[in-house]
Amino acid sequence: MNVGVDDMGIYDDITPDFLSERLATINTSAYCIIDTNLPEKTIDWLFDNCKVPIFVKTVSLNKSYKLQNVLSKIDTLMTTDKELAMLTNSSVTDAKTAEKSAKKLLKKGIEHIYVLMPHTGLFYIDNRNTKLIAGIPIKRVNNNGASAALTAAVVDSRLNNLGWEKTTQIAYTAALICMESAKSVNPLLSKDYLLKTVTRYLES
């Protein structure tokens, strides 16, 4: 992909008033999953009113700033090396610098952090565990959609009470599967295919 053009105007309609009518549904869910396309005032409102753990996926460098007021309240953050650097005002070039930067966010209160580094691998950290899954050599076609697949895999793994290490393996594999396709979501992606690919890539 050389350029992407999206009309994101519909997000402007997801206001605090819009969500307040749906807050009971949100608060009876297992988790609330958002991304940084939402308006900043909506993100702030959610973190003030949502009672369930909130997972956040960053979407671009020019939108990550919206999280500055709510970093202490995020349960799980899915981000990239470049977006992590922006959030922490630091340089992230490898696993060592990713860990150093991510620890700044842990100190602010985030409980789980996944950092997708397309050419390096996936870095995970919480207050007790740290893991880098080194990059798997694949025929990389398209990075678009990889972080969304990773996010979905993290949420599904948490819903199924999988441990952090297995969750990290599944999440990275989901991202890799999408990178292997020209489409944002690889048509081959299914739970069965995902688990078989985890075995092929990471457990062989």
Contacts in CASP RR format, 6 or more apart in sequence:
PFRMAT RR
TARGET T0000
AUTHOR 0000-0000-0000
METHOD contacts of the structure
MODEL  1
MNVGVDDMGIYDDITPDFLSERLATINTSAYCIIDTNLPEKTIDWLFDNC
KVPIFVKTVSLNKSYKLQNVLSKIDTLMTTDKELAMLTNSSVTDAKTAEK
SAKKLLKKGIEHIYVLMPHTGLFYIDNRNTKLIAGIPIKRVNNNGASAAL
TAAVVDSRLNNLGWEKTTQIAYTAALICMESAKSVNPLLSKDYLLKTVTR
YLES
1 142 0 8 1.000
1 143 0 8 1.000
1 144 0 8 1.000
8 37 0 8 1.000
11 37 0 8 1.000
11 38 0 8 1.000
11 39 0 8 1.000
12 39 0 8 1.000
14 38 0 8 1.000
14 39 0 8 1.000
14 42 0 8 1.000
15 39 0 8 1.000
15 41 0 8 1.000
15 42 0 8 1.000
16 41 0 8 1.000
16 42 0 8 1.000
16 45 0 8 1.000
19 26 0 8 1.000
19 42 0 8 1.000
19 45 0 8 1.000
19 46 0 8 1.000
20 49 0 8 1.000
23 49 0 8 1.000
23 50 0 8 1.000
26 32 0 8 1.000
26 46 0 8 1.000
26 50 0 8 1.000
26 52 0 8 1.000
27 50 0 8 1.000
27 51 0 8 1.000
27 52 0 8 1.000
29 52 0 8 1.000
30 52 0 8 1.000
30 159 0 8 1.000
31 52 0 8 1.000
31 53 0 8 1.000
31 54 0 8 1.000
31 55 0 8 1.000
31 75 0 8 1.000
31 155 0 8 1.000
31 158 0 8 1.000
31 159 0 8 1.000
32 46 0 8 1.000
32 50 0 8 1.000
32 52 0 8 1.000
32 53 0 8 1.000
32 54 0 8 1.000
32 55 0 8 1.000
33 54 0 8 1.000
33 55 0 8 1.000
33 56 0 8 1.000
33 57 0 8 1.000
33 151 0 8 1.000
33 155 0 8 1.000
34 43 0 8 1.000
34 46 0 8 1.000
34 54 0 8 1.000
34 55 0 8 1.000
34 56 0 8 1.000
34 57 0 8 1.000
35 56 0 8 1.000
35 57 0 8 1.000
35 58 0 8 1.000
35 59 0 8 1.000
36 43 0 8 1.000
36 56 0 8 1.000
36 57 0 8 1.000
36 58 0 8 1.000
36 59 0 8 1.000
36 60 0 8 1.000
36 63 0 8 1.000
36 64 0 8 1.000
36 66 0 8 1.000
36 67 0 8 1.000
37 59 0 8 1.000
37 63 0 8 1.000
38 46 0 8 1.000
38 66 0 8 1.000
39 66 0 8 1.000
40 66 0 8 1.000
40 69 0 8 1.000
43 66 0 8 1.000
43 67 0 8 1.000
43 69 0 8 1.000
43 70 0 8 1.000
44 69 0 8 1.000
44 70 0 8 1.000
46 54 0 8 1.000
47 54 0 8 1.000
47 69 0 8 1.000
47 70 0 8 1.000
47 73 0 8 1.000
53 75 0 8 1.000
53 76 0 8 1.000
54 73 0 8 1.000
54 74 0 8 1.000
54 75 0 8 1.000
54 76 0 8 1.000
55 74 0 8 1.000
55 75 0 8 1.000
55 76 0 8 1.000
55 77 0 8 1.000
55 78 0 8 1.000
55 151 0 8 1.000
55 154 0 8 1.000
55 155 0 8 1.000
56 67 0 8 1.000
56 74 0 8 1.000
56 76 0 8 1.000
56 77 0 8 1.000
56 78 0 8 1.000
57 78 0 8 1.000
57 79 0 8 1.000
57 147 0 8 1.000
57 148 0 8 1.000
57 151 0 8 1.000
58 64 0 8 1.000
58 67 0 8 1.000
58 77 0 8 1.000
58 78 0 8 1.000
58 79 0 8 1.000
58 80 0 8 1.000
58 83 0 8 1.000
58 87 0 8 1.000
58 147 0 8 1.000
60 83 0 8 1.000
61 82 0 8 1.000
61 83 0 8 1.000
61 86 0 8 1.000
64 79 0 8 1.000
64 83 0 8 1.000
64 86 0 8 1.000
64 87 0 8 1.000
65 86 0 8 1.000
67 74 0 8 1.000
67 87 0 8 1.000
68 87 0 8 1.000
71 87 0 8 1.000
71 105 0 8 1.000
71 108 0 8 1.000
71 109 0 8 1.000
71 110 0 8 1.000
72 108 0 8 1.000
72 109 0 8 1.000
72 110 0 8 1.000
73 109 0 8 1.000
74 109 0 8 1.000
74 110 0 8 1.000
74 111 0 8 1.000
75 110 0 8 1.000
75 111 0 8 1.000
75 112 0 8 1.000
76 110 0 8 1.000
76 111 0 8 1.000
76 112 0 8 1.000
76 113 0 8 1.000
76 114 0 8 1.000
76 154 0 8 1.000
76 158 0 8 1.000
77 105 0 8 1.000
77 110 0 8 1.000
77 112 0 8 1.000
77 113 0 8 1.000
77 114 0 8 1.000
78 114 0 8 1.000
78 116 0 8 1.000
78 147 0 8 1.000
78 150 0 8 1.000
78 151 0 8 1.000
78 154 0 8 1.000
79 87 0 8 1.000
79 113 0 8 1.000
79 114 0 8 1.000
79 115 0 8 1.000
79 116 0 8 1.000
80 115 0 8 1.000
80 116 0 8 1.000
80 117 0 8 1.000
80 118 0 8 1.000
80 147 0 8 1.000
81 92 0 8 1.000
81 93 0 8 1.000
81 98 0 8 1.000
81 115 0 8 1.000
81 116 0 8 1.000
81 117 0 8 1.000
81 120 0 8 1.000
82 92 0 8 1.000
84 92 0 8 1.000
84 98 0 8 1.000
84 101 0 8 1.000
84 102 0 8 1.000
84 105 0 8 1.000
84 113 0 8 1.000
84 115 0 8 1.000
85 91 0 8 1.000
85 92 0 8 1.000
85 101 0 8 1.000
87 101 0 8 1.000
87 105 0 8 1.000
88 101 0 8 1.000
88 102 0 8 1.000
88 104 0 8 1.000
88 105 0 8 1.000
90 97 0 8 1.000
90 100 0 8 1.000
90 101 0 8 1.000
90 104 0 8 1.000
91 97 0 8 1.000
92 98 0 8 1.000
92 101 0 8 1.000
92 115 0 8 1.000
94 120 0 8 1.000
95 117 0 8 1.000
95 120 0 8 1.000
95 123 0 8 1.000
95 132 0 8 1.000
98 115 0 8 1.000
98 117 0 8 1.000
98 123 0 8 1.000
99 123 0 8 1.000
99 125 0 8 1.000
99 130 0 8 1.000
102 113 0 8 1.000
102 115 0 8 1.000
102 123 0 8 1.000
102 125 0 8 1.000
103 125 0 8 1.000
105 113 0 8 1.000
106 113 0 8 1.000
106 125 0 8 1.000
106 126 0 8 1.000
106 127 0 8 1.000
111 126 0 8 1.000
111 127 0 8 1.000
112 124 0 8 1.000
112 125 0 8 1.000
112 126 0 8 1.000
112 164 0 8 1.000
113 124 0 8 1.000
113 125 0 8 1.000
113 126 0 8 1.000
114 122 0 8 1.000
114 123 0 8 1.000
114 124 0 8 1.000
114 150 0 8 1.000
114 154 0 8 1.000
114 168 0 8 1.000
114 171 0 8 1.000
115 122 0 8 1.000
115 123 0 8 1.000
115 124 0 8 1.000
115 125 0 8 1.000
116 122 0 8 1.000
116 146 0 8 1.000
116 147 0 8 1.000
116 150 0 8 1.000
116 172 0 8 1.000
116 175 0 8 1.000
117 123 0 8 1.000
118 140 0 8 1.000
118 143 0 8 1.000
118 146 0 8 1.000
118 179 0 8 1.000
119 135 0 8 1.000
120 132 0 8 1.000
120 134 0 8 1.000
120 135 0 8 1.000
121 132 0 8 1.000
121 133 0 8 1.000
121 134 0 8 1.000
121 135 0 8 1.000
121 136 0 8 1.000
121 172 0 8 1.000
122 132 0 8 1.000
122 133 0 8 1.000
122 135 0 8 1.000
122 150 0 8 1.000
122 168 0 8 1.000
122 171 0 8 1.000
122 172 0 8 1.000
122 175 0 8 1.000
123 130 0 8 1.000
123 131 0 8 1.000
123 132 0 8 1.000
123 133 0 8 1.000
124 130 0 8 1.000
124 131 0 8 1.000
124 132 0 8 1.000
124 133 0 8 1.000
124 164 0 8 1.000
124 168 0 8 1.000
125 131 0 8 1.000
126 164 0 8 1.000
129 164 0 8 1.000
129 165 0 8 1.000
131 164 0 8 1.000
131 165 0 8 1.000
131 168 0 8 1.000
133 168 0 8 1.000
133 169 0 8 1.000
133 172 0 8 1.000
133 202 0 8 1.000
136 172 0 8 1.000
136 176 0 8 1.000
136 201 0 8 1.000
136 202 0 8 1.000
138 176 0 8 1.000
138 179 0 8 1.000
138 180 0 8 1.000
139 180 0 8 1.000
140 179 0 8 1.000
140 180 0 8 1.000
141 179 0 8 1.000
141 180 0 8 1.000
141 181 0 8 1.000
141 182 0 8 1.000
142 178 0 8 1.000
142 179 0 8 1.000
142 181 0 8 1.000
142 182 0 8 1.000
142 183 0 8 1.000
142 184 0 8 1.000
143 179 0 8 1.000
144 184 0 8 1.000
145 178 0 8 1.000
145 184 0 8 1.000
145 185 0 8 1.000
146 175 0 8 1.000
146 176 0 8 1.000
146 178 0 8 1.000
146 179 0 8 1.000
147 175 0 8 1.000
148 178 0 8 1.000
148 184 0 8 1.000
148 185 0 8 1.000
149 174 0 8 1.000
149 175 0 8 1.000
149 177 0 8 1.000
149 178 0 8 1.000
149 185 0 8 1.000
149 186 0 8 1.000
149 189 0 8 1.000
150 171 0 8 1.000
150 172 0 8 1.000
150 174 0 8 1.000
150 175 0 8 1.000
151 171 0 8 1.000
152 174 0 8 1.000
153 167 0 8 1.000
153 170 0 8 1.000
153 171 0 8 1.000
153 173 0 8 1.000
153 174 0 8 1.000
153 175 0 8 1.000
153 194 0 8 1.000
154 167 0 8 1.000
154 171 0 8 1.000
156 170 0 8 1.000
156 191 0 8 1.000
157 163 0 8 1.000
157 166 0 8 1.000
157 167 0 8 1.000
157 170 0 8 1.000
157 171 0 8 1.000
158 167 0 8 1.000
162 170 0 8 1.000
169 198 0 8 1.000
169 202 0 8 1.000
169 203 0 8 1.000
170 194 0 8 1.000
170 195 0 8 1.000
170 198 0 8 1.000
172 202 0 8 1.000
173 194 0 8 1.000
173 197 0 8 1.000
173 198 0 8 1.000
173 201 0 8 1.000
173 202 0 8 1.000
174 189 0 8 1.000
174 194 0 8 1.000
176 197 0 8 1.000
176 201 0 8 1.000
177 186 0 8 1.000
177 188 0 8 1.000
177 189 0 8 1.000
177 193 0 8 1.000
177 194 0 8 1.000
177 197 0 8 1.000
178 184 0 8 1.000
178 185 0 8 1.000
178 186 0 8 1.000
178 189 0 8 1.000
180 186 0 8 1.000
181 187 0 8 1.000
181 188 0 8 1.000
END
